[in-house]
Amino acid sequence: MRELLIVDDEKHAVRGIRAGVEWGELGFTHIHEAYNVRMAKQLFDDRRIDVLICDIEMPQETGFELLEWVKEHSPDTETMFLTCHADFSYAQKALQLGSCDYMLKPVRFELLESAVRKALGRLAKTEQEREKLSFVDTYAHYYKLWEAYQPLRMERFWQDLVNRAVPASREKIREALRREDLDFGETALFLPLLISVQRWHKVLSLREEKIMEYALRNAIEELELVKRHDGQLIQLRSGALLAIMKLPDGRGELDGDYRQQLREYIAACHTYFFCDLCCYIGSPVAVEGVPGMYDKLVEQEAHNVTRSNEIIRLQDSLARPDTAPLPVMNGWTEMLKYGRQAEVQREIGEFLERMRLQSCVDGRWLNAFYEDVLQMMYHVLHFKGLRAHQVFSEMIKSGHAQTAKRSLADLRAWVDKLIHEVMRQIQTLDEGQSVVDKVRAYIASHLNEDLSRDDIAGHVCLHPDYLARLFKGELGLTISEYVLQERVDKAKQLLSGSNLAITAIAYELGYGNYSHFSKMFKKAAQMSPQEYRKLYQSQ
């Protein structure tokens, strides 16, 4: 969200600038007006101004004086002057003060728009550099803390228990506690909390991710909630932190406004540690019940694909509504076949957003939707005569697949990227092929189907009669003659190079009737399929 301020003592000039450019298309949500420097300063006090367009000569104070003030009070604001004075000394002073442009009235609006785009580019670059520096500082701070960190005996005990290295029986647990010189008491109850990172806002190396995970741990250790309940934190896997709270004797709940503390923790992690996460709260259990409760929280985590940066109680999953039905994708498939990419992406995005708002999908639904999308794209590629592994094998590797199934937002981003890549490959193929090349590719990928002239013509969007004349003019064969030739050639390859039954070969080439296949082959090859196989497999 960007905000623009136009300053000029001539109101009609301000209104003209405001009306002459489609500011919304440039990303501005608020356009402010000021008719003197005093009004402009008041706006800066109340708003975050990203771009300032200012006149120079104004009553009381000049645009230069305003710019000097802005440099001190809002140094990130990009400024430009729009004036009637074609004076070199004015332009020189504007540049010395840090103005990114100096334009003369009346200005052409396309030039003004270009100058503002340039200012927005500078602003975005500055913000990226600042965010980078912020991340570097945060990373460096927690790297030092991480280096000094050493596991404690209590943590080792809980790790062994949750990982089932210690059997979850009271006798075995008491034995393990005695071995570590620990004592919880006979009636102690514990409340497990699972803090799970859903995504990092930046691409992190494995080392960077470990450091930032330690930052999350360090932050939650500082919560009053954790200190008051002797909370023990355990890193069981990447991106997941288990906090085990000891409850007061005789009570089955945490003290104080713990939800508010967790909400503030989640918000701080989102802002300062560049991640989205959820906190899953279990139910109070005795020490031997902690491993089972952890398993339930992990299951709840796996099913959560719609909520982010929230506190989610175990009871929420118990009352989960029935899962939504999967969509029928036939319509999207047909649209993609004929290049309607933007429309399909919009409809899929709207559908997934409805599912998010209804909160009626879980991890199983997400996985099934993912598989159905792959099936749809395979069908489109088959229709276009492309092989799937040549187009997006990289996108369906295990790591990418797991990322796509983390949430509806991740799935939507993956679907958009997949559709874009498939359509790009199809477009590249279309641009590099003649009409006849496209027909031949289509025939090659559909030899096992009942090919008709109308179907083939529909694939290349031409009238069947025109396509027939074009095809014969280039290859000297009719379409049906070419299809027969391709089937015979394919049959010869399978007869001489495989042990498939001849009936299976006939079926592979679209012939449901073996005798028809045999007659066709004998007419073209002057021998039966059996004779051909015997002749060429004996060589």
Number of C-alpha atoms within 10 A of each C-alpha: 8 16 17 23 23 22 26 25 17 13 12 10 16 21 13 11 16 17 11 13 14 12 19 12 8 13 13 15 12 14 15 16 18 20 18 21 25 12 12 21 16 11 16 15 11 8 14 15 22 20 22 23 24 29 30 22 15 16 12 8 13 15 24 20 12 19 26 14 14 20 16 9 13 16 14 17 20 26 26 25 25 21 22 14 15 12 10 9 10 16 18 12 12 21 15 10 15 15 22 17 19 20 19 14 13 10 13 12 15 11 11 19 16 11 17 23 14 15 22 19 13 15 16 12 12 13 13 12 11 12 12 12 12 14 17 11 12 16 18 15 13 18 19 11 13 17 9 8 10 7 8 9 13 15 14 12 20 22 19 14 22 22 12 11 11 17 16 17 13 14 11 14 17 18 14 17 16 11 10 13 10 14 10 11 10 10 9 18 24 25 25 24 25 23 25 20 20 22 17 16 11 11 9 11 9 9 10 14 17 16 22 25 21 20 22 23 19 15 14 23 17 11 16 15 20 20 13 15 17 15 23 18 24 21 16 13 9 12 18 20 22 25 24 23 23 25 21 15 10 9 11 16 16 19 13 11 9 15 12 11 16 18 16 13 19 24 17 15 21 16 11 13 22 14 20 19 22 22 26 23 22 22 20 21 19 14 24 21 19 23 21 13 21 22 12 17 26 16 14 24 23 15 19 22 25 20 17 18 19 15 18 21 16 18 12 12 16 9 8 13 12 10 13 13 10 12 10 9 14 9 9 20 19 15 15 21 18 13 13 14 17 14 13 19 19 11 12 18 19 13 13 17 16 12 16 17 11 12 18 17 25 21 20 14 18 21 17 13 18 19 12 16 18 17 14 18 21 18 17 23 21 15 16 23 20 20 12 16 11 9 17 16 9 11 16 15 10 10 10 12 16 14 14 22 23 21 24 23 19 16 23 21 12 20 19 17 14 19 20 15 15 21 21 13 17 20 13 11 16 15 10 11 13 11 19 16 14 19 20 19 16 20 22 15 16 19 18 17 13 11 16 13 14 14 12 21 18 13 16 18 13 14 13 17 12 10 23 17 14 15 20 15 11 10 11 12 15 17 22 13 12 17 19 17 15 17 24 19 15 16 21 19 12 18 22 18 12 12 11 13 11 18 15 14 22 23 16 18 20 17 20 15 11 15 12 12 24 19 15 17 23 17 11 14 14 12 14 17 23 12 13 18 20 13 11 12 13 7 6
